[in-house]
Amino acid sequence: MTMRTSLYAAAFFPLLSAVVAGCATFDKCGFGGCPGDKEIAERIRAQLEMVPALSGDQIDVQTLDKIVYLSGLIEEPVAEDALAIARNTAGVKKVVDSFGPEP
């Protein structure tokens, strides 16, 4: 399996699980999303911006029914810091990551 294929596979499965979960969440929360999701994502983004290695747009933060999805192409130590920030944010039920290695 090539590196590119591995990256596509690593991105596909979390996306698929988000889509499946999204169908159930749509029924629960409606088209605008669940209450509090936007605020959770904004708090996480603000905390990431305060850490130089995590700032910028290298990490994508999505929240759906208080489950946070983090993605980006970053190195493992930096990914662990981002995961810790998300896990310690008030209101978060679960954190799912689909980080890949930095090219």
DSSP file (Angstrom, degrees, kcal/mol; ACC not computed):
  #  RESIDUE AA STRUCTURE BP1 BP2  ACC     N-H-->O    O-->H-N    N-H-->O    O-->H-N    TCO  KAPPA ALPHA  PHI   PSI    X-CA   Y-CA   Z-CA
    1    1 A M              0   0    0      0, 0.0     2,-0.0     0, 0.0     0, 0.0   0.000 360.0 360.0 360.0 130.5    0.0    0.0    0.0
    2    2 A T     >  -     0   0    0      1,-0.1     4,-2.3     4,-0.0     5,-0.2  -0.301 360.0-110.4 -77.0 164.9    1.5    3.4   -1.0
    3    3 A M  H  > S+     0   0    0      1,-0.2     4,-2.3     2,-0.2     5,-0.2   0.895 119.5  52.0 -61.0 -41.3    1.8    6.3    1.4
    4    4 A R  H  > S+     0   0    0      1,-0.2     4,-2.4     2,-0.2    -1,-0.2   0.914 109.2  49.1 -64.2 -43.2   -0.9    8.2   -0.5
    5    5 A T  H  > S+     0   0    0      1,-0.2     4,-2.5     2,-0.2    -1,-0.2   0.897 110.3  52.1 -63.2 -40.0   -3.3    5.2   -0.3
    6    6 A S  H  X S+     0   0    0     -4,-2.3     4,-2.6     2,-0.2    -2,-0.2   0.903 109.4  49.2 -62.4 -41.7   -2.7    4.9    3.4
    7    7 A L  H  X S+     0   0    0     -4,-2.3     4,-1.8     2,-0.2    -2,-0.2   0.912 110.9  49.6 -64.9 -41.9   -3.5    8.6    3.9
    8    8 A Y  H  X S+     0   0    0     -4,-2.4     4,-2.2     2,-0.2    -2,-0.2   0.917 112.7  47.4 -62.7 -42.1   -6.7    8.3    1.9
    9    9 A A  H  X S+     0   0    0     -4,-2.5     4,-1.8     1,-0.2    -2,-0.2   0.905 110.0  52.9 -65.3 -41.0   -7.7    5.3    4.0
   10   10 A A  H  < S+     0   0    0     -4,-2.6    -1,-0.2     1,-0.2    -2,-0.2   0.836 115.2  41.3 -64.1 -32.1   -6.9    7.1    7.2
   11   11 A A  H  X S+     0   0    0     -4,-1.8     4,-1.3    -5,-0.2    -1,-0.2   0.796 110.6  58.1 -83.4 -29.7   -9.0   10.0    6.2
   12   12 A F  H  X S+     0   0    0     -4,-2.2     4,-2.8    -5,-0.2     5,-0.2   0.923 100.4  51.8 -70.4 -46.4  -11.9    7.9    4.8
   13   13 A F  H  X S+     0   0    0     -4,-1.8     4,-2.3     1,-0.2     5,-0.2   0.907 110.9  45.3 -66.5 -43.6  -12.9    5.8    7.8
   14   14 A P  H  > S+     0   0    0      0, 0.0     4,-2.1     0, 0.0    -1,-0.2   0.896 114.5  51.5 -63.5 -35.6  -13.3    8.7   10.3
   15   15 A L  H  X S+     0   0    0     -4,-1.3     4,-2.3     2,-0.2    -2,-0.2   0.923 109.2  49.6 -64.3 -43.6  -15.2   10.6    7.6
   16   16 A L  H  X S+     0   0    0     -4,-2.8     4,-2.4     1,-0.2     5,-0.2   0.916 111.1  48.7 -60.9 -43.8  -17.5    7.6    7.1
   17   17 A S  H  X S+     0   0    0     -4,-2.3     4,-2.5     1,-0.2    -1,-0.2   0.871 110.6  51.7 -66.3 -34.7  -18.2    7.2   10.8
   18   18 A A  H  X S+     0   0    0     -4,-2.1     4,-2.4     2,-0.2    -1,-0.2   0.894 109.7  49.6 -67.0 -39.2  -18.9   10.9   11.0
   19   19 A V  H  X S+     0   0    0     -4,-2.3     4,-1.6     2,-0.2    -2,-0.2   0.932 112.6  46.3 -65.1 -45.9  -21.4   10.7    8.2
   20   20 A V  H  X S+     0   0    0     -4,-2.4     4,-1.2     1,-0.2     3,-0.3   0.934 116.2  45.0 -62.7 -45.9  -23.2    7.7    9.7
   21   21 A A  H  X S+     0   0    0     -4,-2.5     4,-2.3     1,-0.2    -1,-0.2   0.862 108.0  60.5 -64.5 -34.4  -23.3    9.4   13.1
   22   22 A G  H  X S+     0   0    0     -4,-2.4     4,-2.6     1,-0.2    -1,-0.2   0.838  97.7  57.3 -62.9 -34.1  -24.4   12.6   11.4
   23   23 A C  H  X S+     0   0    0     -4,-1.6     4,-1.4    -3,-0.3    -1,-0.2   0.938 111.2  42.0 -62.6 -46.2  -27.5   11.0   10.0
   24   24 A A  H  X S+     0   0    0     -4,-1.2     4,-1.5     1,-0.2    -2,-0.2   0.878 114.6  52.1 -67.7 -37.3  -28.7   10.0   13.5
   25   25 A T  H  X>S+     0   0    0     -4,-2.3     4,-3.9     1,-0.2     5,-0.5   0.867 102.8  58.5 -68.8 -35.9  -27.6   13.4   14.9
   26   26 A F  H  X5S+     0   0    0     -4,-2.6     4,-2.2     1,-0.2    -1,-0.2   0.921 106.6  48.4 -58.8 -43.4  -29.6   15.2   12.2
   27   27 A D  H  <5S+     0   0    0     -4,-1.4    -1,-0.2     1,-0.2    -2,-0.2   0.876 119.2  40.5 -62.4 -36.3  -32.7   13.5   13.4
   28   28 A K  H  <5S+     0   0    0     -4,-1.5    -2,-0.2    -5,-0.1    -1,-0.2   0.898 131.8  19.2 -79.0 -43.3  -31.8   14.5   17.0
   29   29 A C  H  <5S-     0   0    0     -4,-3.9     3,-0.3     1,-0.2    -3,-0.2   0.614  96.7-131.8-110.6 -16.1  -30.5   18.0   16.5
   30   30 A G    ><< -     0   0    0     -4,-2.2     3,-1.2    -5,-0.5    -1,-0.2  -0.301  46.7 -50.2  88.0-177.7  -31.8   19.3   13.2
   31   31 A F  T 3  S+     0   0    0      1,-0.3    -1,-0.2    -2,-0.1     3,-0.1   0.782 130.2  59.5 -69.1 -29.1  -30.1   21.0   10.3
   32   32 A G  T 3  S-     0   0    0     -3,-0.3    -1,-0.3     1,-0.2    -2,-0.1   0.521 109.9-117.3 -79.0  -4.8  -28.4   23.7   12.5
   33   33 A G    <   -     0   0    0     -3,-1.2    -1,-0.2    -7,-0.1    31,-0.1  -0.235  44.6 -45.4  91.6 174.0  -26.5   21.1   14.6
   34   34 A C    >   -     0   0    0      1,-0.1     3,-1.6    -3,-0.1     4,-0.5  -0.496  67.8 -93.6 -80.7 147.7  -26.8   20.3   18.3
   35   35 A P  T 3  S+     0   0    0      0, 0.0    -1,-0.1     0, 0.0    -2,-0.0  -0.368 110.0  18.7 -59.8 135.4  -26.8   23.1   20.8
   36   36 A G  T 3> S+     0   0    0     -3,-0.1     4,-2.3    -2,-0.1     5,-0.2   0.155  91.7 106.1  93.0 -18.9  -23.4   23.9   22.2
   37   37 A D  H <> S+     0   0    0     -3,-1.6     4,-2.3     1,-0.2     5,-0.2   0.924  80.8  47.9 -61.2 -45.3  -21.4   22.2   19.3
   38   38 A K  H  > S+     0   0    0     -4,-0.5     4,-2.2     1,-0.2    -1,-0.2   0.908 112.6  49.2 -63.0 -42.0  -20.3   25.5   17.7
   39   39 A E  H  > S+     0   0    0      2,-0.2     4,-2.4     1,-0.2    -1,-0.2   0.888 109.5  51.9 -66.3 -39.6  -19.2   26.9   21.1
   40   40 A I  H  X S+     0   0    0     -4,-2.3     4,-2.3     2,-0.2    -2,-0.2   0.948 111.0  47.5 -60.8 -48.5  -17.2   23.8   21.9
   41   41 A A  H  X S+     0   0    0     -4,-2.3     4,-2.6     1,-0.2    -2,-0.2   0.896 111.9  50.7 -60.8 -40.7  -15.4   23.9   18.6
   42   42 A E  H  X S+     0   0    0     -4,-2.2     4,-2.3     2,-0.2    -1,-0.2   0.896 109.6  50.0 -65.6 -40.0  -14.7   27.7   19.1
   43   43 A R  H  X S+     0   0    0     -4,-2.4     4,-2.1     2,-0.2    -2,-0.2   0.910 112.3  47.9 -64.3 -41.6  -13.3   27.1   22.6
   44   44 A I  H  X S+     0   0    0     -4,-2.3     4,-2.5     2,-0.2    -2,-0.2   0.936 111.4  49.7 -65.1 -45.6  -11.0   24.3   21.3
   45   45 A R  H  X S+     0   0    0     -4,-2.6     4,-2.1     1,-0.2    -2,-0.2   0.910 110.3  51.3 -58.9 -42.2   -9.8   26.4   18.4
   46   46 A A  H  X S+     0   0    0     -4,-2.3     4,-0.8     1,-0.2    -1,-0.2   0.902 111.3  47.3 -62.8 -41.1   -9.0   29.3   20.8
   47   47 A Q  H >< S+     0   0    0     -4,-2.1     3,-0.5     1,-0.2     4,-0.3   0.883 110.5  52.0 -68.5 -37.7   -7.0   27.0   23.0
   48   48 A L  H >< S+     0   0    0     -4,-2.5     3,-1.5     1,-0.2     6,-0.3   0.882 104.3  57.6 -63.9 -37.6   -5.1   25.6   20.1
   49   49 A E  H 3< S+     0   0    0     -4,-2.1    -1,-0.2     1,-0.3    -2,-0.2   0.755  97.3  62.4 -64.9 -24.0   -4.2   29.1   18.9
   50   50 A M  T << S+     0   0    0     -4,-0.8    -1,-0.3    -3,-0.5    -2,-0.2   0.605  93.4  71.1 -78.3 -11.0   -2.6   29.8   22.3
   51   51 A V  S X> S-     0   0    0     -3,-1.5     3,-2.0    -4,-0.3     4,-1.2  -0.929  77.1-147.8-107.9 114.6    0.0   27.0   21.6
   52   52 A P  G >4 S+     0   0    0      0, 0.0     3,-0.5     0, 0.0    -1,-0.1   0.848  97.3  52.6 -51.8 -40.4    2.5   28.1   18.9
   53   53 A A  G 34 S+     0   0    0      1,-0.2    -4,-0.1    -3,-0.1    -5,-0.0   0.685 117.3  39.3 -70.4 -16.1    3.0   24.5   17.6
   54   54 A L  G <4 S+     0   0    0     -3,-2.0     5,-0.3    -6,-0.3    -1,-0.2   0.474  93.3 106.4-110.2  -5.7   -0.8   24.1   17.2
   55   55 A S    <<  +     0   0    0     -4,-1.2     3,-0.4    -3,-0.5     2,-0.2  -0.189  58.3  40.2 -75.4 168.3   -1.8   27.5   15.9
   56   56 A G  S    S-     0   0    0      1,-0.2     3,-0.4     2,-0.1    -8,-0.0  -0.514 108.7 -55.8  90.7-162.5   -2.8   28.3   12.4
   57   57 A D  S    S+     0   0    0      1,-0.2    -1,-0.2    -2,-0.2    -2,-0.1   0.047  97.9 107.6-107.1  26.4   -5.1   26.2   10.2
   58   58 A Q  S    S+     0   0    0     -3,-0.4     2,-0.5    -4,-0.1    15,-0.4   0.691  76.4  56.0 -76.6 -17.6   -3.1   22.9   10.4
   59   59 A I  S    S-     0   0    0     -3,-0.4     2,-0.5    -5,-0.3    13,-0.2  -0.968  73.5-152.3-119.3 126.0   -5.7   21.3   12.6
   60   60 A D  E     -A   71   0A   0     11,-3.2    11,-1.8    -2,-0.5     2,-0.5  -0.823  10.2-161.5 -95.7 132.6   -9.4   21.1   11.6
   61   61 A V  E     +A   70   0A   0     -2,-0.5     2,-0.4     9,-0.2     9,-0.2  -0.967  14.3 170.1-118.6 121.6  -11.9   21.0   14.5
   62   62 A Q  E     -A   69   0A   0      7,-2.2     7,-3.5    -2,-0.5     2,-0.4  -0.979  13.1-161.9-126.7 142.7  -15.4   19.8   13.9
   63   63 A T  E     +A   68   0A   0     -2,-0.4     2,-0.4     5,-0.2     5,-0.2  -0.993  11.0 174.1-129.2 132.5  -18.0   19.0   16.6
   64   64 A L  E >  S-A   67   0A   0      3,-2.5     3,-1.4    -2,-0.4    -2,-0.0  -0.946  76.6 -17.1-140.2 113.9  -21.1   16.9   16.2
   65   65 A D  T 3  S-     0   0    0     -2,-0.4     3,-0.1     1,-0.3    -1,-0.1   0.895 127.3 -55.0  55.0  43.8  -23.4   16.1   19.1
   66   66 A K  T 3  S+     0   0    0      1,-0.2    27,-3.0   -32,-0.1    28,-1.0   0.581 111.7 123.3  66.8  13.1  -20.6   17.1   21.5
   67   67 A I  E <   -Ab  64  94A   0     -3,-1.4    -3,-2.5    26,-0.2     2,-0.4  -0.927  54.7-144.5-101.4 125.5  -18.2   14.6   19.8
   68   68 A V  E     -Ab  63  95A   0     26,-2.8    28,-3.3    -2,-0.5     2,-0.5  -0.778   9.6-161.4 -98.0 131.5  -15.1   16.4   18.6
   69   69 A Y  E     -Ab  62  96A   0     -7,-3.5    -7,-2.2    -2,-0.4     2,-0.4  -0.959   9.3-171.7-113.1 117.7  -13.4   15.4   15.4
   70   70 A L  E     +Ab  61  97A   0     26,-2.8    28,-2.4    -2,-0.5     2,-0.3  -0.903  11.1 165.5-109.8 137.0   -9.8   16.6   15.0
   71   71 A S  E     +Ab  60  98A   0    -11,-1.8   -11,-3.2    -2,-0.4     2,-0.2  -0.980  11.5 111.3-147.0 159.8   -7.8   16.1   11.7
   72   72 A G  E     - b   0  99A   0     26,-0.7    28,-2.5    -2,-0.3     2,-0.9  -0.815  64.5 -86.4 155.4 168.4   -4.7   17.4   10.1
   73   73 A L  E    S+ b   0 100A   0    -15,-0.4     2,-0.3    -2,-0.2    26,-0.1  -0.813  70.8 132.4-104.6  91.9   -1.3   16.4    8.9
   74   74 A I        -     0   0    0     26,-1.5     2,-0.1    -2,-0.9    -2,-0.1  -0.902  58.2 -90.8-138.1 163.8    0.9   16.9   12.0
   75   75 A E     >  -     0   0    0     -2,-0.3     4,-2.2    26,-0.2     3,-0.3  -0.380  41.5-108.9 -76.1 155.6    3.5   15.0   14.0
   76   76 A E  H  > S+     0   0    0      1,-0.2     4,-2.6     2,-0.2     5,-0.2   0.863 113.2  52.7 -56.7 -46.4    2.5   12.7   16.9
   77   77 A P  H  > S+     0   0    0      0, 0.0     4,-1.4     0, 0.0    -1,-0.2   0.911 113.7  45.2 -60.2 -38.3    3.7   14.8   19.9
   78   78 A V  H  > S+     0   0    0     -3,-0.3     4,-2.0     2,-0.2    -2,-0.2   0.889 110.9  53.8 -69.0 -39.2    1.8   17.8   18.6
   79   79 A A  H  X S+     0   0    0     -4,-2.2     4,-2.6     1,-0.2    -1,-0.2   0.894 105.2  54.1 -61.8 -40.4   -1.2   15.6   17.9
   80   80 A E  H  X S+     0   0    0     -4,-2.6     4,-2.2     1,-0.2    -1,-0.2   0.882 107.5  50.6 -62.5 -38.1   -1.2   14.4   21.5
   81   81 A D  H  X S+     0   0    0     -4,-1.4     4,-2.1    -5,-0.2    -1,-0.2   0.917 110.9  48.3 -65.1 -42.8   -1.2   18.0   22.8
   82   82 A A  H  X S+     0   0    0     -4,-2.0     4,-2.3     1,-0.2    -2,-0.2   0.905 111.1  50.6 -64.0 -41.7   -4.2   18.8   20.6
   83   83 A L  H  X S+     0   0    0     -4,-2.6     4,-2.8     1,-0.2    -1,-0.2   0.902 108.8  51.9 -63.0 -41.0   -6.0   15.7   21.8
   84   84 A A  H  X S+     0   0    0     -4,-2.2     4,-1.8     2,-0.2    -1,-0.2   0.911 109.3  50.0 -62.6 -42.6   -5.4   16.7   25.4
   85   85 A I  H  < S+     0   0    0     -4,-2.1    -2,-0.2     2,-0.2    -1,-0.2   0.941 113.3  45.6 -61.1 -47.4   -6.8   20.2   24.8
   86   86 A A  H >< S+     0   0    0     -4,-2.3     3,-1.5     1,-0.2    -2,-0.2   0.923 112.0  51.0 -63.8 -44.4   -9.9   18.8   23.2
   87   87 A R  H 3< S+     0   0    0     -4,-2.8    -1,-0.2     1,-0.3    -2,-0.2   0.820 110.6  49.8 -63.3 -30.8  -10.5   16.1   25.9
   88   88 A N  T 3< S+     0   0    0     -4,-1.8     2,-0.4    -5,-0.2    -1,-0.3   0.308  85.4 109.9 -93.3   9.1  -10.2   18.7   28.7
   89   89 A T  S X  S-     0   0    0     -3,-1.5     3,-1.7    -4,-0.2   -49,-0.0  -0.719  79.1-105.8 -86.9 132.7  -12.6   21.2   27.1
   90   90 A A  T 3  S+     0   0    0     -2,-0.4     3,-0.1     1,-0.2   -47,-0.1  -0.272 101.1  22.2 -58.4 135.9  -15.9   21.5   29.0
   91   91 A G  T 3  S+     0   0    0      1,-0.3     2,-0.4     2,-0.0    -1,-0.2   0.276  84.6 133.2  93.8  -9.7  -18.9   19.8   27.3
   92   92 A V    <   -     0   0    0     -3,-1.7    -1,-0.3    -6,-0.2   -25,-0.2  -0.619  30.6-178.0 -79.8 126.3  -16.9   17.3   25.2
   93   93 A K        -     0   0    0    -27,-3.0     2,-0.3    -2,-0.4   -26,-0.2   0.827  68.6  -6.7 -87.0 -36.6  -18.2   13.7   25.3
   94   94 A K  E     -b   67   0A   0    -28,-1.0   -26,-2.8    -8,-0.0     2,-0.4  -0.987  57.8-140.4-158.4 152.7  -15.6   12.1   23.1
   95   95 A V  E     -b   68   0A   0     -2,-0.3     2,-0.4   -28,-0.2   -26,-0.2  -0.990  14.3-171.4-124.2 129.5  -12.6   13.0   20.8
   96   96 A V  E     -b   69   0A   0    -28,-3.3   -26,-2.8    -2,-0.4     2,-0.4  -0.974   9.0-164.2-118.2 129.3  -12.0   11.3   17.5
   97   97 A D  E     +b   70   0A   0     -2,-0.4   -26,-0.2   -28,-0.2   -28,-0.0  -0.902  23.7 177.3-118.3 146.8   -8.7   12.0   15.7
   98   98 A S  E     +b   71   0A   0    -28,-2.4   -26,-0.7    -2,-0.4     2,-0.2  -0.309  28.7 159.6-133.9  49.0   -7.7   11.3   12.1
   99   99 A F  E     -b   72   0A   0    -28,-0.2   -26,-0.2   -29,-0.1    -2,-0.1  -0.505  20.1-163.8 -73.0 139.9   -4.2   12.9   12.3
  100  100 A G  E     -b   73   0A   0    -28,-2.5   -26,-1.5    -2,-0.2     2,-0.1  -0.753  33.3 -80.7-114.4 167.9   -1.8   11.8    9.6
  101  101 A P        -     0   0    0      0, 0.0   -26,-0.2     0, 0.0    -1,-0.1  -0.377  50.5-102.1 -69.2 147.2    2.0   12.3    9.6
  102  102 A E              0   0    0      1,-0.2   -28,-0.1    -2,-0.1   -26,-0.1  -0.502 360.0 360.0 -67.4 132.1    3.3   15.7    8.5
  103  103 A P              0   0    0      0, 0.0    -1,-0.2     0, 0.0   -29,-0.1   0.510 360.0 360.0 -67.7 360.0    4.6   15.4    4.9
